[in-house]
């Protein structure tokens, strides 16, 4: 039987490099040719697993068995290494964020088009079950006209103490987590245009880069999406929350089902006032059960390796790549607008080109 698997070399053998290694060792569409890392301890860790270690980045690019170079290094190196690999005739997968600016991304795209080699970014969180459930409920129309959605991740360990805390390396939570959550929001809203961006960054444990942020994306027709990342939260708010004119959906955390409540009869004439603190309220009383419909969406199964399956097909011209250059550029420009808004202390207009 002919082995049609694509040969992949990993550049950068840290946390995400190891993640790619684990997937590739079990892949049905690709095989690991080897790794390269500038740190000897990481090269030795690969040798300890009987993984081939290249002698240099140039050695990776010279290997004819390598069809794809997966780049998993600090963010400021994504652009130069991607372009070098493309110009050496390799297809390239870069870890996120794709790079540090829209101009850098434009340069990478130009190199991809010039060389005829495929470039994309590993937006692996498009396979997160919580995101897939919210996308499903949004597309179902059960909530009516959605007017707010919230997406957040919160932890209590502060910003990582490695290169992610340094501006020169492209650190900070916007580039680390914001890139994922923005991409998910834009995958849900699809062709709805963005009108303006408002963002405030946190600097609680780190003053060089953001260690959290609150980003509001204002879309046409009144939809507002809140994207929030925090690293000093000991009690987390829900992972997702979505409100529409006819209902609400919530995912309380990773691994949780999506809970949906929809209105089937807006008039609720027999509302019984409830005691809240030192007073009564009818407005905030629970709805009578016969006026609503409740259901849950179970957490779906997904296979993140479908990213590699699609990419390998796209390399052969048998499929369109899932994560497109246009999508990468739109996410990058939203992040740039977020930095601009924080610096200005006010919302900024967004020229959407979808």
N, C-alpha and C positions, 0 to 999 in steps of 0.2 A: 504493500500500500504506500502511495506517495505521500510524503509529509508536506502538506500545504500550509503549515503554520508559519506565521510571520516571526522573524527573528527580532527580538527586542533587547536593547541594552539600556540599563538604568544608570543615569548620571546623578549621583547624590544618593547615599545609602543611609540616610537618617530614618526618621519615623515614617514618612510617606514613601521613601524609597523601599523600605522594608515591607510596607503595605503592598506596593506594586509587585514586589518579589513574590510574596505569598500568593497573590492572585495568578501571576504568570506561571508559577510552578504547577498550578492545577488547571491551566487554561486549555480550552479546546480549540483555540484559534491562534495562539501565539506561544512562543517558547523563549525562555530567558537565555540570552547569549552570554551575559555577564554584567558586571557593574564597574563603575569607576567612581571614586571619591577621593578628594584631596587629603583626607585624614587617614593615617595608617591604621588606627584602631578600627575604623569602619571597614577598611579593606581586609583586615585580618578577620573581622567578624564574618565577612563573606567567605573567605577561605575556609573558615571553621565549618561552614555549611556546604563545603565542596562546590562553591559557586565560582566561576571563572572571574578573575579580577584583571581588568585591563591595566596597562602600564601608564596610560595617560588618556586624556580626552581625545587627543589626536589618534591614538590607537583605536579608540571606539569608532571614530569616523572612518578609519581605514579598513575596518572589518566588513568584507563584502557580505557576510552572513546577516549583518544587521540591517533590517528593513526600517525599523522604527527606533528612534531614540526618545526615551521618556526622561524628562528633566525634572528632578525633585531637589532643587538646591535653593538657597536663599533668594528672595524675590528679585533683588537687583541684578541677578545673573541670568534671569529667564530670557531676556531679550538677546544679549550677545551670544549665548550658547545656542539658542533656537536658530538664529540666523546662520551661525557657523555650521550647524548640523544640516540645515536646509541646503546651504550652498555646497555641502559635501555630498548631496544626493540622498539624504535621509529624510524620511517622514518624521514628524516631530509631534509629541504630546508634551505639553508643558503643564506642570502643576499650576494651580491657581495661587495668586492672581496671575493672569496671563503675563503681565509685566507691570511697570509703574506708571505709565501714562498712555494716553491715546496716541501720542506721536510715536512712542516706542512700538505700540501695537500696529500702527500703520506701516512702520518699517518692517515688522515681521510679516505682515500680510503681503507686502510688496515682494519680499524675498520668497514667500510661498508661491506667489503667482509667477515670479521670474523663473524659478527653478522647476515649477510644475510638481512640487512635492506638497503633500498634505500636512497642514498644521492645524492643531486644535488644542483646547485646554481641558483638563480633567475636571469637569464639573460633576463630580461623583454624587453630590447631594440632590441631583435630580431623581435619584433612586430612593431617597428617604421616604419611608412609609407615611410619615406625618404630612409631608408636602403633597404626596400623591392623593391622600384623602381630602385635603383642602382643595386641591385642583378639581377633584371629582365633584365635590359638593358645589363649588363655584359654577362648574360647567353644567350641573344638573338644572340650575335655575330655581331650585327649591326655596332659596332664600329671597327670591324676588330680585329687585335691583340692589346689588351689593354697594354699600356706601362707605364702609370701613373694613379694613383687614389689618391684623396685627401679626407680626412674626418676630419672635425673639428667642435668644439663647442667653442664659445667665448662669454664672458660676461664682465661686467665692475664693478662687486661688490667685487672683490678680493676673496681670499679663505675664506670659512665660518669661523666664529669666535668660533665654537664649537670644539669638539674633532678632527674634520677633519684637524685642523691646528697643531696637535701635533704628533710628530713622534712615541711616545710610544703607541699611539692608532691606528697606521697604517693610518695616515692622508696623505694628498697630493692629487693632481689631477690625478696622474697616477693611483692610487688605486681607486679613486672615479669615474673618467670619462674615463681614459685610458682603463680600463678593458672592458668597453662597446664598445668603438670604435675599439679596437684591435679584440675583438670577432666578430664584424660585418665584418671587413676586412677579417678575416680568414673564415667566412662563405661565403663570396663572392668568394674568391680565391680557397677555398676548398683544393684540393690535391696538389696545387703548393707549392713546398718546399721553405722555407726561407733559404737564404744563409748567410746574415749578418744583423746586427742591428746598427743603429747610432741614438743616442738620446742626446739632450741638454735640460736640465731642466731650468725653470725660477724660480727666487726668487726675485720677484719684491715687494711683500707685505709680504712675509713670508720667513725667512731664515732657519727655522727648517725643513720644508717640501716643496716640489715643489708646486708652485701655477700656474704652466702651463708647457708645454713642446712642443718640436718639435721632433717627432719620425719618422725616415725613415726606412721602412722595405724593404729590397732588396730580391726579389724572384728570382728563377731560370728563365731563358729565358728573362731577362731584365726588368721585371715588378718592379716598385718602388711604394710603397704606403706611402704617407705622412699622419701621424696622428698627429693632432695638437689640443691642449687645451690651452686656455688663459682666464685669469680672470681680465685682465686690458685692455680690448678692448672696445672702445666706438662705433666703427663701425666694424661690423663682416664681415668676408669674407664668401664666399658661404659654405653652410653645406657640400655639396659633389661636386666633380669635377672629371671627368673621361675622359681620352684621349686615343684614339686608332688610328691605322693606317688609319682608314676609317671614323672617326667621333669623336664627343665630346658630353658628357652629363653633365648636371649641375642641381643640386637642390639648389636653392638660400637660402632656409631657411625652418624651420619647417612649415608644412602646405602648402608648395608650391609644384606645379607639377614638374615633371622631364622634362627638355627641352633637346631635342636630335637633333643634326645636323649631317647628314651623307653625305659623298661625293658620287655622282653618276657618276661624270665625272671629273677625276683628272685634265685633261688639261683644263686650263682656259685662252685661248689665248687672249681674248679681255679685259683683265684687264685694267681698267682706273686708272692711278695714282691718289692718293689723297694727299691733302695738310695736313701735320701733323706738327704742331708747325711751325718751320722755314724752312721746306723742303718738298720735294715730296717723296712718296714711292709707289712702285708698289707691293713690297713684302708683305706689311702689309695691302694692300687694301682689302675691303670686296669682297667676292666671288660673281660672277654672280649667280643669283637665279636659273638659269637653270642647274647649275652644282651640286646643293645640294638638299637634301631632309630634310625637317624639320617636326618634329612631337613632341607631348608631351605625357607623360604617366601620367594620372590623379592619384592623391594621392589615394591609395587603402584603403579600409576599412579592419581593422584587429582587432582581439579581443585578448588582452593580457592574458585573463583568459584561453586561450587555453593552456597556460603553466600548470596551475593547472589541466585542463582536461587530458592532456597527463600524468602528474605525477601520478594522481590517477589511471589511467589505468595501468601505469607501476608498481605501487605498487601491483596491482592485477595480474601482469604478462601478461596483455593483450596488451601491447605496449612496444616498446623500448623508453626509456626516451630521450627527445629531447636534453637536455644539458648533454653531456656525460662526464665521468671522463677524457677521453683522450683529449677532447676539453678544459676542465678546466685546465689541466696540460699544454697544449700547450700555452694558453694565459698567464698563470702564468710564464712560462719560457721566453716568449717574454718580459714581464714586468721586470723580473730579468735581462735579457740581456740589457734592456734599462737603468736600474740603473748602471749596470757595464760599459756600454758605456759612460754614463755621467761622472762617476768617473774617467775613463781612458782618457776622452777627445778625443776618437777616435772610429771608428766602431769596432764591435766585431763579430767574427764568430759565427754562430748559427748552432748547431747540431740538425737539424730537424728530428724527428722520425716518421713522418706520413707515 
